[in-house]
Amino acid sequence: MKLTQLGLLQGVFRGKSAVLVVGPIPKHTIMKRAILTTFSAYVCLVFEAVAQVNIDAIVNDAMQSTFPGASPLGQIPASRNPREGIASRPVFGQEWGPVRYLLRFSQSNHPSTNVLLMEHGAMASQASKIIARHPEVSSFQRAVSDQQILQSFERACRPYCYEMPHCDFSDPYRRTDGQCNNPINPLLGASFTPQQRVLPNAYDNLIDAPRTRSVDNSPLPSARTVSNRVFQCTLGGMTPVSAKFSTFLTHHGQGLMKPEACFIIPVNIEEADPFFPPYQTCMNFVRHTGAPPLGCANGVREQVNERTSFVDGSMIYGSDADRERELRATFSGRLAVNKENLLPINPQGCPEEIQAKFPCFAAGDHRQSETPTLTVPHITWLRRHNLIADALRAATGITNDEILFQETKRIVIAELQHVTYNEFLPAILDDLHMNAYNLRSKQVGHAEIYNPDVDPRTINAFGVAAYRMGHSLVRNTVGLLENSRKRVFPVQEHFEIPDIMYKGGYELMARWMSREPKSKSDRFLVDGIRNRLFENFIATPSPGETPSLDLGALNVQRGRDHGIPSYNAYRQFCGLPRANFFAVTHGGLVNHCPRAANALKLTYRHPDDIDLFAGGMSETPELGSVLGPTFQCLISFQFSLYKQGDRFWYERTFPEIPLAAFTTETLHCHAMLYWETKVV
């Protein structure tokens, strides 16, 4: 049938009305319309080309004004000076009070890399702001989301962006820095790359300004006020072993870089405080340094993960080759130990006033001495590595240090992955989430679950909110158990003080941790970390500054620092209903008890203002879990990415590298060996 015989539907719009005419169309009309259509398409292409030229000019001008003489990022991380890093020297001098220790706790192993990433991130952010203010753009939203601008920005920023590594994908061993795991993008999951976002940022200016405004544009409540109303008071779960294994794992997937400077976004004490006197009006807080997004498509401030994003034992071995070399014994495939078979000594491992009394430790993660109960799993896995290395040497006769080390490391990582997914996650997640996200390992044989299209990078909201759920499991005390005699000490007296670990203390604390009654998982934080964090130190606070910190307030403020969207936004991401009001009825805070919902109502002006950490922590745990549905969702989703996105996942058959695969018998041993080895 010919086109003219079909008849076409014409819509002729006059204002808001339309006259529809149906009927045959003459051939000359069709030809005329074809010519007009072709001409219109040509005109559109011309205008698009002109518009792109204008966009390119705007972006190039912005880049030239912010990146003058900037050097490329190059290979990240570059080699570092072994004396850089977790400095024992005072941070900003004695006068900086407890934030001195927050700064030291957050410091990087690669200060020079930090500075380079920070500078490039700041320049990229400034370029996006210049673009946003240009008359032809006039929108911060458009500056970070318009496809033409993004493509132009990526082209202009390419010389200053992350450099792809050279990879040998036939190597059966994973790289310490996580590079070359993904064959499509070798930087995915690598250390010193930006965390990923699953939702658009909620920065006040959509680029880098912390989230500070309510949905009605009034100021959000102070993070300390949130803490006082939502996290204050403690009741009375999980044993200390499980609680600290959570923190131990947290430090594999996230290590945020050195903060910039003090009093950037302080936590204000905005009401009569139940703990701090009236003249202490400010809790110091420092921002995590920013960096450009991985593809450098805009200047949105992203936070860099110093650690790899894989469950690969980076807290044991480090996240770069330099750190790993420092931790090795260089014989028999072993890791270095001190004279008491504890972690090796690091002269820069803790503040100099502590180091003078007790030798401090070195580990893959510099936070190993945050509390003594966190030091315990570090020592446990160190000893596990050396036990396996000795057994391999005895069983095979291999004496080559490198072969023994890499094979031992491969086995330890496999055990760590197995324990994480089959012992730890089932203790915090219900069966529904374990099954829905395919988190359990197979009982028998291999599992080819690797997907190179999965981005394994740590989600920003996971690190600064969901996985901080373990803070509610921290106790006010740490203890030693010798036979039936138990000794306990206030937790605030042992932040970064390794004294308890010596003279058999590791074994006694490990025994105490494994036999203590379970802690209750809830929204409350104990006084030792909510009011007295980093309290017992020599440093003197500045006038008006609190002499200690509040971990709950820091967690809330950290989410705002990172531009994390609200609790409701992540509810929607997880397929859960948003809360439209503060009641616990349908349409409201349906996963909160009345008291928790009322605490949020007294704190926030609107449910869309609720910070993710506050909203998720205050949810009622679901049956079979220690968490509410929002944090269950985010944690399950994240560990699914870690598993599916890891080319070296221990259950794989490795058709491309058969030497990297474990046998079926070995996989079965991994399911049993860890628990056959006693902690003490």
N, C-alpha and C positions, 0 to 999 in steps of 0.2 A: 504494500500500500504506500502511495506517495505521501510525502510530508504535507502537501497542500490538501490532500483528501482526509487527513487525520483530524484537522481542526485543532486549534490550540486555545488554551485558556489564557486570556489576557487580563491583567489587573491594572487598571488605570486609576491611580490614586489622586484624589482631589482633596487635599487637606486630610481629614480623618476618615473620609468615606472612600469607597472604592466601587467603580462600575465594572462589572465583569461582562465581557463580550466573548461569546463562543461562536466560532464559525470558520470556514475556510479562509486561508490567507493567500493573497496573490503572490506569484513567484517573484515579481519585482520588489515586493515588500520584503520578502525573505532575503533577497540579495542585498537590499539596502540595510537591513538589520545586521546581516553578516558583516558588511563593511563597517558599520558603526561599532559593532562588538569588537572587531579586530582593532579598529582605531582606538577604542576605549581601553582595550587591554594594553596596547602600545603606550598610550598616555600614562596608564597606571605604572607600567614598568619604568618609564622615564622618571615619573615622580618618585617611585620607590628608590631608583638609583640616585636621584638627587638627594632624597632624604637620607639615604645611607651615607652619601658623601658628607652631608652635614653632620650626621652622627659620628662618622669616623673623625671628622675634624674636631668636633667637641671633645671626644674621648682622647684623641691624641694630644690636644692642648692640655687637657687635665693631667694626663700621664707625664707629659714633659715638664709640667710645673711642679709635680710632686716627686718624680723619680730622677731628678738631675744627678747624673754621675753615680747612680745606684749600681751596685755590683749584682750579678746573678746569684740566686740562692745556691746553685750548684748541687753537689751531692749532699744530702742531709741524712744523718749527721756527719759532719766532717770530723777528721781526727781531732782529738782534744788533748789539752795538756792534762796529764794525770793529776796535777795539783789543783786543777780547777774543780769546782763542783761543790760538794757538801762542805762548805768551808767551816772550819772551827773558829775562824775569826769572828768577832762580834758583828752583827748586822746593824748598820747605822749607829753603832755605839750603844752604850748602856742605857741611854736615856729613852729608848724606844719601847720600854715596857714589854708586856706579853706579846705584842705583835712581832717583836724581834724573833720570837720562837715560831710564830706562825710563818714568818718570812723564811726562816731557816728550814722549817718543815717543808715548805713549798719550793725550795730551791732546786735548780736543775743540775744534772751532771754535765751539761754542756752550756755553760754561760755564754760562750761566743756564738753558739747556734741560736740560743734564745734571743740574743740581741739582734742577730740578722733577721730572724723571723719576725720579731717584734717591729723592727724598722720597716720591713716590707709590708707587714700588715697595716701599720699606721699610714704608710704612704698610699696604699691601695684604698683604705677607708677615706682618706682625704680626697683622693681622686674621685671617688663616688660622690662625695659631698659637693665637689666643684661641678660635676656633671648634673647633679640634682638641682643646683641653683642656677644653671644656665637657662636663659629665657625660653629656649626652644624645648627644654625638658620640664623645668619648673615642678618637679615632683621627686621626692625621695623614693616613693614606691616605684615609679617608672625607672629611676636610675639603677635599681637593683633587680628589676624583673623584666623589663622590656627586652625582647629577644634580639633586636638589632643592636641595642646598647651592650648586651651581654656578649654577643659575638665580637663586636668591635673591641670591647674591653679585653676579652681573652686574647685577641690578636696583639693588641698593644702591650699587654702585660707579659706575653710569652717569654721575652728575654729575661724577665726577672722572676719567673715562676719556678716551681719545683722541677728539678732535672730527673728524668727517668734513669734508673740504674741499668747497668749492663748485667744481664742475667744468664746463668747456665741452668736451664730448666731440666737438665739431666742429673743434676746434683741430688743425691738421695737424702741429704740433710738440709733442714731448714736453716735459714740465715738468722743470726741472733737479732738483727734489727727488723726482722719481719719483711724485708724487701724481697721481691721476686717470688712471693707466694702465689700471687694472682698473675696468670699469663697474659691477661688482657690489659690490666693496669698494675704493673709491678709495685706500685706504691700503696695500694689498698691494704690497710692493716699494718703498715710499717710504722715504726716509731718516728716521732717528730713529724707527723702529718696531722692535719686537722681532724677533729672528731666530726661526725656527720650529724645532720639534722633530719628528722622525719617530718617536721612541721616548720613552716616559715618562722624566722626569728621574731621576737616580740620586743626588740630594742625600741626605745622611745622614738628614735629617728630612723628606725629600720636599718641602721648601719652599724652603730657602735655604742650608742648611749644606753646605759643600764635601764632596765624596766623599772619605772618609778611611779607611773600614773595609773589611777583607777580607770575603769571604763567610763566614768563620768568626768574624767580629767582632773579629779582631785588627787592629792598625794596618796600613795599606798601607805598602809600602816608601817611603822618601823619594824624591821626584822626582829628586834628585841621584844617589841610588843606582841608580835606573833608568837614568839617563843614563850613569853610569860603566860599568854592566854591559852595556848594550844599544847605546849610541851611541858609545862610546869607540873611538879608533883610526880612521884613515882609510886608504883604499886609493887606489892610483894616485898612451853618455851623451848629455850634452847640452852644446852650446856655451854660453858665458856669456850670449849673446844670448837663447837659449831659456830658460835658467834664470831670468834676470831678467825676461823677459816674463811668466813664471809669477807672480813676485812683483808685477809691475805690475798684472796682472789681479786678483790676490788683493786688492789695495787698492781695486778697484772694488766688490767685493761684500761687503766687511766693513770696518768701521771702528768698533772697539769703544770705548766711551766712557771718559772720565777715571776712573782708579782712585780709590779712596776714601782710603786712608791706608796708612802703612807697617806692616809686621809684622802684618798681619791673618792671613795663613796663610803664614809664611815657609817656605822650603825648608831643612830641617835637613840638616846635614852629619853623617850618623849613623854613619860608619865612617871608618877611616883613608883619607883622600882622596888620590888620586894627584897632585893639583895644589895644593890649598889646605892650608896648615899646620894643625896641631891646634888652635891658638887661634882659628881662623876657623871657627865652628860654625854659621853661619846665612847663607843667601843670601836677601836681602830680596826680597819679592814682594808685589804689591798686587792686590787683587781688582778686576775690572771692575765698574763700578756696575750695579746691577740696575734693572729697571723692571717694571711690570705686564705681563701678557700682553696681546695686542692687543685681545681682547674683554673683558678685565678680569673673567673668570669665576672667578678664584681669585687667591691671592697668591703663586703660584710665581714665584720670582725668574727673570726672563728677561734676556738681554743684548741691548742695543739696537745696531742697526747704524746708524752715522752716515751711511754711504753708501747709495745706492740699491742694490737687488738686481739691477738689469738690467745687461747689457753695453752701457752707454750713455755710456762715456767720462767717468764722474764723476771719475776720477783726473786727467783733463785739464781739465774744466770746473767741477768742484766738485759738491756735492750740495745746494746751496741757492742761491737767486737772489742773495743777498748776495755769496757767494763768487764766483759767475760774473761779477758786475759788476766786482768787484775785479780779475779776471784779464783783462778785455777791454781792448782798446786804444781803443775807442769811435770808431773810424773804419775804413771799408773792410771791416768784418766781421772784423777781425783780433783775435788775442790779443796781449796786451802782451808785449814782450821787453825785455831789457836792452841795453846798448850793444854787447855781443858776440853778439847774436842768441841768447841763452840765455834761460832762464826769468827772469821779472821779479824784481826785488829785493824781499825782504820783511825789513824791519828786525827782525821778531820771528820770523824763520824758523829760527833755531838759537840755541844758548846764547850769551850775551852775550860770553863770552871768545873764542868763535870769530868772532862777528859783528864784533868789533873788528879782525880781521885780514882776513877774507874776507866780502864781502857774500853773504848767504844768499838762498835762492830761495823763490818762492811758486809753488804749483801747486794743482790741484784736490784733491790729497791731500797732507796736511802731512808725510807720510813720504818725500817725494821725495829727501831727502838722507840717508836711512838709510845707504846706501853709494853710492859714485860710480856703480857699475854699475846702480843703480836710477834714478839721475838721468838716465842716457842715454836710456831709452825715453820719459821725460817730455819731454825736449827734442825727441826725434824726432817725437813726435806733435804737439807745439806747432808745430814748423816745418811739419809736414804740413798742419795747419789753415791756416796763413797762406799756404802755397803754393796751396792750393785756393781760398782767398778771393780771392787776387790773380787767379787764372785765371778764376774766375767773373765778377769785375768786368770783366776785359778782354773776355771772351766775350759778356757780356750787356749791358754798359753800365750795369748797375744800380749806383747809388751809395749807396742807402739802407743805412746800417750794420746796422740790425736784420735786414733781409731777407737781406743777404749773410751775416751771422753765423749766422742760423738755418739757412739752406740749406747753408752750409759745414759746420756742426756735424752736420747730418743726413747728409751724405756721409761725414764722418770716422767717425761712429758706424757707418755701414754697412760701411765698410772694416774697422773694428775688429772688428765681428761676423764678417765674412767671414774675416779672418785668424785669429781665435780658433778658429773652428769648422772651418776647412779647412786650416790650417797648424799651429797650435799643438796642438790636441787630438789630431790624428792622430800627433803626435810623442810623445805620452805614453800614449795609449790604443791598444789593439789593435783590429783590424777588427771583431771580434765585438761589442765594446761600442759602437763608433762606429755600427754598423749597427743593433744592438738598440735603441738609444736615439735613432735617427734624427738624429744630430748633424751630418752633413754637409749643406751647402747643395746645392740642385739645380744641376746643371751648366748648365741652360738654363731660363730663365723663372722664374715666380713659384712660391711655395709658401704655401698658406693653412694654416698649422699652428697658428695662435693658438687657444687654448682659455681662455676667461675663467674656467673652473672650476679652472684650475691656479693654485696658490699659488706665485708666483715667489720668495718670500722665501728668503734664504740659510739653509741648514740649519746649526744650531749646530755640529754635529759636523764639517761640511765646513770651516768657518772655523778651528776650533781643533785640527783633527787632519788630515783627509785632504788639504787643500790646502796644508798646511805641508810636504808631501813635498819641495818645492823646496829646503828647508833643507839637504838632503843634497847638493845640487848646488853650494852655495856653496863658493868656494875660499878658501884661506888668503891669497891675494894678489889684488890688482887691478893692471892694467897699462896701459901706453900703447905703441902701435906706430906708429913713424914710419919709413916706408920699411922697411928690414930691421932697424932698431934697436928692441929691446924693453926697456922699463923696468918693473919690478914693485915693488910696495910691499905691506907687510903690511896685511891688511884691517882689523885692529883699530886701525890708526893713522888710519883715514879714516872712522870712523863719524860721520856728521853734519858732516863737514868738506868743503866744496865746492871746496877749493883746486885740485884736479886739473882741474876743468871749465874753468878760465879759460885764456887765452892759447892757444887751439886745443886744449885738452885733451879737449874733448868728441869732436871728430873722431878724435883719436888713440885714445881709449878705445873708441869705437864700432868702430874698425877692429880693435883687439885682441880685443874681445868676439866679433866675427864670425869671426875666424880662429883663435882658440885651439882646441886639441883638446877633444873632448867630455869633460865630467865624467861620472863613473860614478854612477848612481842606486843607492844602497844604504842601509843603516841607519846609516851612520857620519856623524858631523858633524866638520868640521875644527876644529882647536884654536882658531882665531881667533874662532869663535862658540860653541864648547862650553865653553871655559875663560876666554876673554879678552873676552867681550862687554862693551862700554862700559868697557874697562880704562883707556885712556889719557886720563883726564880729571882735572881739578884737584880735584874734590870728594873729601872725605875720608870714608871709611866710618865707621860707628859701631863701638864696641868689639864684637868678635866677628863682625862682618859681613865677608863676602868682598869684596875690592876690585874684583871683576868678576863677571859673571853667566854662566850656562850656558843657551844657547838651548834645548837639548834638555830640560833640567830644567824650564825655564819653560813649554815646550809641554805637558809632562806635567801640571804643576801647573795650567796654564790649563784643561785639560780637567776636572780635579777641581773647580776653581773654578766652572765652568759646570754641574756636575752631569751630565757626559756619561757615559752607561752604558759598560760594558766592551767590549772588543774582541769578545768572544763574542756580545754582544747585537747588534752591528752585522753580524757574520757571519750571524746568523740573519735579520736584516732583509734582507740581500742574497740570501737563499736558499742560503747556503753552510753546510756542516756546522760545528757547534760543536766546539771542542776539549775533550775530556773529560779529557785528560792531556797531558803535555808531550812525549811521544814523537812522531816524525814519521810514525808508522804510521797506518792507518785508525782514525778515532775520535780522533786527536790533532791536532797542529799540522801538518796535511798540506800546507800551503803555505809551510812554513819549511824551511830547510836544517838539518841536525843542529846546527851551531854556533849558529845563531840560536835554535833551540828550547832548546838548553842554556843560553844566556844568559838566556832568559826563565824557565827552571826555577830558575836560581840567584837570580833576583830576586823572583819571586812565589810565594805559597803554593799558589795554585790557578789554573787557566786562566781562571776567571771573574773573577779579580782584574786581569788584564792590561789596562792602559790602552790605549785605542784608538790613540793615536799610536804607542806602543811596539809594539803588535801589528801594526798596518798597515805601519809603516816597516820592520819586520824580515821581512816576507814576501818570498819569492823573486819577482822580477819575472817576469811571464808573457811568453811568446813574442810579440814584436811590441809590447811595452809596456815602460815603465820602472817599472811598478807591479805590485804583487801584486793578487789579485782583489778584496780588500775595498776598498782605496782606488780601484781602477778603478770598482767599483760605485758608490761614493759620489760620485765626481767626475762620472761619466757621468750619474747621476741628477740631480745638481745642475745641470749645464749643460743638461740636458733641460728642467728647470723654468725656467731663465733664458730659454730659447728659446720654449717653448710658452706661457709666461705673459706674454710681452711683446707688448702690443697694437701696438707700433711696430716690431716685428721687420722688418728691411729687405727681406725677400723677399715680404712680404704684398702682396696686390692692393688692400687697403683699400677694399672695396666701400662702406663707410660714409663714407670721406673720400678720394675719388679723388685729391685734390691731394697726399696724403701718400705715394702710391705712386711707386716708381721705374719707369721703363720697362724693358722687357726688355733693350734695348741698354745702358742704364745698369748694370743688374745684371751684365751680362757685363764691363763695364769695371771694376766693383768687384773682380772676380776677378783682374784683371790689374794695376790701377794701383799698388797698394801696392808690389809687388815690382819695378815698373819704376822706382820712386823710390829712388835710392841713399841710404843712411844718411848718407854723408859727401859 
